[in-house]
Amino acid sequence: MKTLQFRNSDEMPILGLGTFRSEPNEVYTSVYEAIKIGYRHIDCASVYGNEKEVGNAIADAIKEGIVTREDLWITSKLWSDSHGRENVIPALQNTLNDLQLEYLDLYLIHWPVAFKKGVEFPKTAEEFIPLEDKPLTDTWKGMEDALEQGLTKHIGMSNFNQNDLTDIIDHAKHLPEMLQVEVHPFLQQNKLLEFAKAHRIHMTAYAPIGSGANEDDDLNLLKNKTINDIATANNMTAAQVLLAWDIQRGVSVIPKSVNPKRLQENFDTIHFELKEDDMKRIEALDKHHRFIDGTFWEVENGPYTADSIWNA
């Protein structure tokens, strides 16, 4: 398994299992089977509502001797009702309790969006907190506290733009080491990837094979002619082509699946390598299209817009 090396020489498997939209009654089997297949990197988040089941699968895999805790790389994320230095560690402790772990390998700020404690998903402007009142740099101090207390080995962020990243870098005691964002051939994020690499920040791609909710064939990566032509020529699946493309750019991928056959196929991507010509053909597919576009944060008179999140 190819890995990404962190500043302290820790290594994260470049291919992991995502758990977003995995239902609680499916995610246990998905995580357990993935670990049996050979996955050692599991990506979680408190807001997914399934960390208890993920924790049960991890605990059983360890108990049965399939893996040790040290074999695994577990990532989770701080939800947006817990921004602010004082809220980070309590939120992380809840995640650790659900996952039945003593520490995480990586903890991320999930969104550069803040709202009031106890609000799961805001529907009115009053439920949000503007970043002027709850600065990201203050939340980052809480992430640094968690790092210093050994509750997580590495810290980073998700869905941050270059300006937000720069603000954190300029004020940080401990620099971020990971940025998780949507990345795939239709949203290649080249400038952001270049910026991250220049600051020794690794990148993880979510939705690396697109979105299952998409019904438009023109925006369905798995049906794209170029991707499928490359897949046929290389005796690969379309999903394997999409994952290999990111991996060869040095970007971690966390495809989600609850299907045992697809779990194995996705994992087998580590055995493939695309030709330089294949990579160039895929580079030509960029549409700057987001499947997770952030418009769900927009409410009447609210402090956040999708444009401000991605481009401010």
N, C-alpha and C positions, 0 to 999 in steps of 0.2 A: 504494500500500500504506500503510495506517495504521501508525504506529509508536508505540512507547513511548519517551519521552525520559528519559535518565539524568541524573544530577546534573552530569556534565561535558558535557552536550548530545549525547552519543552517542545514536543512535536504533536501536532493535531492531524489525524488522518484527513486527507483532503476530500474524501467522500464520506458523507454521513447520512443518517436517516432523519428526515424532517417529520414532525408530529403535528403540524398545523392541519386542522380539519380532519384529524383522525378521531373518530368518535370514541368515547370512553370504553364502549363495549368491543371496540376493534383494536384499540391502540396497544393493549397488553400483548395480544398475539403478534401484532406487527413488530413491536420492539423485541420481544422474546425470540421470535423467528429470525429477525435481523441479526441479533447477537449470535445465534447459532450459525448463521450463514458466514459471519465474519465481520460484520459491522462493529466498529469500536467507537464511533462518534455518533452521539444522539443529540439532536437539537430540540429543545423544549421551550415553553414559555408559560408563565402562570395563567395568562389570559386564555390559553387554549382549553383550559378546563379539564385537562386529562393527566396532570402530573402525578396524581396518586396512582393511576393505573400504570403509567410509565415507571414509577418507582417500584411498584410490585414486580414488574417484569425484570427490572434491573436486579432487584433483591433476589428473585428466584434464580436468575442466571448465575449470580455470584454464589448463592447457596449450593447450587448444583455443580459448582466447579467448572462451569463453562468459561468463565472469566474471573479475574479479580477486579477490585475497584480500580487498581492502578492501570489495568489494561484499557480502561474506558476513558473517553473524553465526553463530558456532559456539559452542555451549554444551556443556560436559561436566561430569561429576560425580565427586567423590571417593568411592571405595567405602569401606565400613565397616571393612575390615582396615587402613586407612591413617589412622585417627584419630591425633591427637597432632601437635604442631607439627613435629617432626622428620620426619614421614612424608609431609606434604602435597606438598612440592615434588618428591620422587622419584616419587610417584604421578602428579603432573601431567606430569612429564617423559616418563613412559611413554605417557601419553595423547597428548601432543604428537608423540612419535615415531610412534605408530600413525596419527595423523591427518595426519602430514607437514606440521605447522604450526609456526610459531615462537611463536605466542601464541594463546590463546583470547579470545573476546569476553566470555565469562561462565563462571565455575567455581563449582559448587555443592557443598556438603556433602550427600551423597545421602540419608542417614538420620541421625537423632539416636540412633544405635545403634552401639556399638563392639565389635569382636571382634579376636581375635589375628591377627597378621601371618601371611599365607599361608593363612588359612582363607577359603575362597570363600563358604561359607554354613554357619553353625554348626548343629550337630545336638545338641550337649550344652551344659549350663550352663558347663562348664569352658572352652569355646571363646570365650565372650563375655567382654567387659571391662565392668564396671559404669561408668557415667558418673562415679561418685564417684572412680574411679581414673584416668579419662581424660576430664576435663571438656571439654565442648564449647567453652568459652572458650579452652582451650589449642589445640584444633584450629583455632579461628578465627584465632589468632595465625599459624598456618602459612598460612592463606588470605591473611592480610594480607601476609605475607612474599612470597607469589607475586604479589600485586598490586604491591607495591613493586618487585619485580624485573622487572616488565613481562611476566611469563609469562601473565597474564590481565588484561583491562582492567576487569573488574567481578567482584564476588564476592557470593555469596548462599547460600541453603540450600533444601533440599527436604524435605518431610514434617515440618517443624518446627511445633510448636504455639505458641500465643501466649506461654506462659511461657518456653519455650526461646528464642524470638525476643527477648523482653524481656531475658533474661540476657545474650545476645550484645550487644544494643544498649547495655546498661548498662556493659559492659566493653570495648567496641570502640574501637579507634583509627580504623579505617575502617568505617563503617556498612554493613550489608548493603543490597543494592539489589534483590534478587529473592528471592521465595519461590515455589517450585514445589510445588504440591499438587494432589490430585485435585479437580476442580471440574466440575460438570455440573448440569443441572436437578434431579436427584435428590439432589445434595449441593452446595448453593449456596454454602456457606462465607461467609455474609454478614458475620458478626461478625469473622472473620479477615481478610476483604477490607477491611472498614472500618478495622481496626487497622493493616493494612499500608499503606493509603493515608495514614493519619494520620502514619505515619513515613516517608513517601516511599519505600516499598518496593513495587515492582511485583509482580504476581502472574502466574504462568503456570499454566494448567490442563493437567494430564495427564489422560488418559482423558476428553476433552471430549465424546466421543460414546458413552461407556460402555465396556464390556468385551466383547470378542469371545468370551470364555470363558463369558459368561452365557447360560443356556438358559431362564431363566424369563421368559416374555413380559411379565409385570407389571413386570419390572425391565429390560426391553429398550427403551432410549431410542429406537432407530430404529423400533420398532413402536408407540410410544406414540401414542394417538389424538390428543391435543392437538397434539403435535409434527407429526404427519402432516396434520392439518387445516390448521395454519398453513402447512405446506409447500405444500399444494395451492393454498391461497388466494393464495400469493405466487409460484407457479411456481418453487419451490425443492425441493431434496431434503431429507429429514429431517436428514441430516448437516449440510447448509448452515444449516438453522434452528438447530441446536444450536451450531454454531460462531459464527454471527452473534450469538446471545444472549450468549455470553461476550465477544466482541469489543466489543459495544455497552456492556458493563459495564466496559470498559477492561482486560480480562483477556486476556493472550496465550494462544493455543491452538497445540498441537503434535500434531495428529492424525497417526497412523501409517497408511500404506497402501503396498502394493507393487503396487497395481492402477493402471495408467496412467489409466484413465477416472476413478477415484475421486480420484487425485491432482489431476487437472484440476478436477473438481467441487469438491473442497475448496478449491482455490486460488481458484476463481471466487466463493467466499463474499465476497470483498472488494468485489464489485460489488452486494451486497444490503444492505438495511437493514430491520429489522423495525419494525412500527408499535408505538406505545406500548401499545396494547391487547394485541398479541401478547406483548410483554415481560411484561405483568401476568399473562396467562394462564399463561405459563411459570413465573413466580414461585410460582404456586400448586401446582407439582408437587414441591416439596422434600419428600423422604422422609428426609433425613439418612442416606442409604445409601451405604456405601463398597463399591466393587468391589475395591479394593486395601485390605483391612481390617487388615493388619498382624499378623494372628494367626500368620503364618509365623515371627515372631520369638519366639514363646512356646515354651519348652521346660521340662521339669520342673526346678524349682528355679532357673530362669534369672532374670536381673536385669531382663528387659523383658517387659511385657505390652502388648497393643494399647491398652488403656485408658490406660496410663501414657504411651504415645507420643502419643496424640491429645489426652488430657485433663488430664495432670498439671499 
